[in-house]
Amino acid sequence: PIRDISSKELIKEMNFGWNLGNTLDAQCIEYLNYDKDQTASETCWGNPKTTEDMFKVLMDNQFNVFRIPTTWSGHFGEAPDYKINEKWLKRVHEIVDYPYKNGAFVILNLHHETWNHAFSETLDTAKEILEKIWSQIAKEFKDYDEHLIFEGLNEPRKNDTPVEWTGGDQEGWDAVNAMNAVFLKTIRSSGGNNPKRHLMIPPYAAACNENSFKNFIFPEDDDKVIASVHAYAPYNFALNNGEGAVDKFDAAGKKDLEWNINLMKKRFVDQGIPMILGEYGAMNRDNEEDRAAWAEFYMEKVTAMGVPQVWWDNGIFEGTGERFGLLDRKNLKIVYPTIVAALQKGRGLEVNVVHAIEKKPEEPTKTTEPVEPTETTSPEEPAETTNPEEPTGNIRDISSKELIKEMNFGWNLGNTLDAQCIEYLNYDKDQTASETCWGNPKTTEDMFKVLMDNQFNVFRIPTTWSGHFGEAPDYKINEKWLKRVHEIVDYPYKNGAFVILNLHHETWNHAFSETLDTAKEILEKIWSQIAEEFKDYDEHLIFEGLNEPRKNDTPVESTGGDQEGWDAVNAMNAVFLKTIRSSGGNNPKRHLMIPPYAAACNENSFKNFIFPEDDDKVIASVHAYAPYNFALNNGEGAVDKFDAAGKNDLEWNINLMKKRFVDQGIPMILGEYGAMNRDNEEDRAAWAEFYMEKVTAMGVPQVWWDNGIFEGTGERFGLLDRRNLKIVYPTIVAALQKGRGLEVNVVHAVEKKPEEPTKTTEPVEPTETTSPEEPTETTNPEEPTGNIRDISSKELIKEMNFGWNLGNTLDAQCIEYLNYDKDQTASETCWGNPKTTEDMFKVLMDNQFNVFRIPTTWSGHFGEAPDYKINEKWLKRVHEIVDYPYKNGAFVILNLHHETWNHAFSETLDTAKEILEKIWSQIAEEFKDYDEHLIFEGLNEPRKNDTPVEWTGGDQEGWDAVNAMNAVFLKTIRSSGGNNPKRHLMIPPYAAACNENSFKNFIFPEDDDKVIASVHAYAPYNFALNNGAGAVDKFDAAGKKDLEWNINLMKKRFVDQGIPMILGEYGAMNRDNEEERATWAEFYMEKVTAMGVPQVWWDNGVFEGTGERFGLLDRKNLKIVYPTIVAALQKGRGLEVKVVHANEEETEECWSEKYGYECCSPNNTKVVVSDESGNWGVENGNWCGVLKYTEKCWSLPFGYPCCPHCKALTKDENGKWGEVNGEWCGIVADKC
């Protein structure tokens, strides 16, 4: 019999619950034959078959609510009956009985269905199926008592729409309410105990969301209905598996969670509506302690409200996905007993966890008994065991499995003998010059000794033989090259270390069937000669046949290969083995290394790798830079933290190697691995120790890839400073030693420089009569006289502080919709900026700007060939604007900007040169009497527009065109009258780009000391300019490194060559990150100031929207919008820090201080949550109170910005809503 009690009374009997997730709800209809076995889907998502003991283990731990998520799709027939398969229904019944018959509460539902999405067009069919399925379930369980609860729907929503997870819209709310009504009516009208059965219904998506709750119809006349809500909160801690995810349950997380709890309380508890949290949980991020703290806090809060919680357990414990597992179902063990204890404690129950997994005791660190040094031992001298006796030449007959046991760890002499510079080096002149052509110094024996002193005893010598051997049929290796290779091999070999010699960076051994015969022929000839050269060397010299052989420049290059590639690699390996084994001396017993396809740690590569079973002196050669995003990736997705996800990825790779080689008894060497430097030595050390420990346990030696690179933005794998013979990252070497179980003793380490104290300037105390808004006397020099000084550009730029671009003004192009004939000057304001005034420049000059670039587009303002006469009215307006700063004593740069006729193509070059000469002749004439304060800049970013090389440094055609146009410009000005022969002129390299190719191919005149290189550098790109994927708002260590690389490039090309240079454009777009931009601005300014280079900020007047927001000066109100940035520029330039005319912010009492939180900064307008106290945002990981003056639009209190457009997608009582960047935004009525 069923008790006639209300749901409010019923849920008081519940402790807490558990979901049997990823089991009966698993969907595998695409590849499982449901007709053959209706119950096979139960285990198809990887969980074991369900047993009664699973529930008993949980009940022993005081769980007494069990939700059975069940997908019925694939298990019922067609319309009109939609009959449920008997075998499936029987299995569901069995599983329901496991907890039910033991006295627990059971929730049975519909889960992961595809037919009940909340769309009006599918609603009738959904209601029809819903009624039929629930009628059958109700009948099956009609005699069950109140311990069995039916839940009508799981997270019903408008799938794959913008409102799927944002609370829904009218269509979605109506559909969910309608389906809930059908469910209630179906159960209430069925037989047995169902009229009194307790039923659960969800709001839209079962979401803890204000809109979802507000539009949820809950029956008032049925006291046996329960609201079903899911709340994985706080989202970034509990559920988010992407950007923004956190592993700490901190104050911000508590605030977020409390906000969600409060939302549920107001909608249900305070209204007397019973509710169950049908799903919640916090995924495992290797943060059990934080999850336990969260679980107790959450449980305590919902317990106080009388709400039971049901943990989502999907049985997942490993990998990088949603790891919500709690019970090890196979072994019937509680995996996280501290979390279960937290649930018990938070519920106010006795804390008693049973059936807990036994934690393995941590293995003690393997140590070796230290050898007490004698009094004469220097700490820098190696222990006796570091350098074994010199090899005898007699090769021991031992297996490779035995041999690798003698290896500690190794080092690659990368980017040295494998360097390829045949395109620009004359190999015939000097065969050994390539050794240093990639920037590393000549190799010495001492390099290896330093490493051996640090317990490295394996050295791989990557060697490129191409360019060093002759033609077919002999392919004879050059004697001088072979001799040099021999010398280098001897450095470590003669000191008792293991040496691996290989073929590296070859182009003839790619894994294609069409080139295979030639590759095999060359392979046999080269290795025959190498084998002969070293035939008497003992087992310390190992030959490695190939390096990463693959199908280069194909889709399968780095993805594990295909049949053609596998066959080719296996064939070349066979040739290599046969060649060495049939050669003389010790080679029949030599240990040899062969790689799978690409040497890749890849399932396909491993599976198709043929390894010889009849030769015990062969070793598998594998490369594994893992986890990829931490270790090797230098693009999108790269990370600098070795976190839980990284560990999982690395362990997956290690396990792959273990299964394929170690478990099969195949010896293996990790011939290349490493983690590039991202200014994250601590994380790399942790990674190195973890990796080394794991492979040491497998008996696998590792050989670090060291390419000698420490600077720049490329692959920085350097470990040894080869010039100074110092270990640059001693913590990493210590980690390798520790992970290998060796004594930790790092010698020859680089000495860390003490940090320089922050540069400060003594503040100047203002006199009593000085107004803070008044400029100092030195800001505005006397009006220019018109007499031009005969000084070099190098001297001239020393007088410059820093500058500002009048962007998106005279350079604006609106010829498509403006009538230029009617008003030639209308284009000045057509991109949204106000008409230019003298006061704009005065405000900036009061802030110590003294260089002003006037970007000007002349197209549309000049006539036709052959004169290309500039419109008088336009020239007059340009002249007026030039005069505003010029007559106040500032430097002015006037240019050609946004032109379409001067693109860098050979086919349009003659016309471009013709127009260029005519336009500049007229400009030169107009300003011929101006002094050195007026500078002409010939071109702006000339490039091959809309081509692959537009922004990548150009090509020969582009370089030639830009150099030719620069020459025309220089000749034109120098041959014009007045002061122009002495005028300072600026010319750009291709695209004005800070790019090695652009710089290398830039012709700069040597016979004119009044020419300045014009470069643009928005760096680091992802921080400063990128507005798409990969953009960042933090100026971090990686950003500094990138910026320094760019600065160094400019320094080498111009400053070090004595060439004057101006950074004509730079800036960092606003991402609501003023503090970071200020830090960046000061750092950048300090660096270029040290080089004597002035910078000119690109200000396009844009402050709002999602575009390139580079605005600095509010031109309408004559205010500095970001005073901290201007202060940073002043400070970085070494000037007195004094910002005037700054935006005045409204003062308002910080209301959130009484709650223990600071108020948000003025530019932080993002409202995350609202409660009775006010609107809350987040800053630096902490809650902050949003002040009224930062609320710029009506939708911010709901957590959404206002739209930069007027396209409405939906409407509610608050207003119209649109979408921007995948997020809701409010439509501003008075703008639309």
PyMOL commands that set and color helices and strands:
alter all, ss='L'
color gray80, all
select helices_A, chain A and resi 7-13+40-43+52-59+86-100+120-140+170-188+194-196+204-206+210-214+235-238+251-267+269-271+288-305+337-347+400-406+433-436+445-453+479-493+513-533+563-581+587-589+597-599+603-607+628-631+644-660+662-664+681-698+730-740+793-799+826-829+838-846+872-886+906-926+956-974+980-982+990-992+996-1000+1021-1024+1037-1053+1055-1057+1074-1091+1123-1133+1151-1155+1188-1190+1196-1198+1229-1231
alter helices_A, ss='H'
color red, helices_A
select strands_A, chain A and resi 16-20+63-68+105-109+148-151+199-201+225-230+275-280+309-313+327-328+333-334+409-413+456-461+498-502+541-544+592-594+618-623+668-673+702-706+720-721+726-727+802-806+849-854+891-895+934-937+985-987+1011-1016+1061-1066+1095-1099+1113-1114+1119-1120+1169-1171+1174-1179+1182-1185+1210-1212+1215-1220+1223-1226
alter strands_A, ss='S'
color yellow, strands_A
deselect
rebuild
show_as cartoon
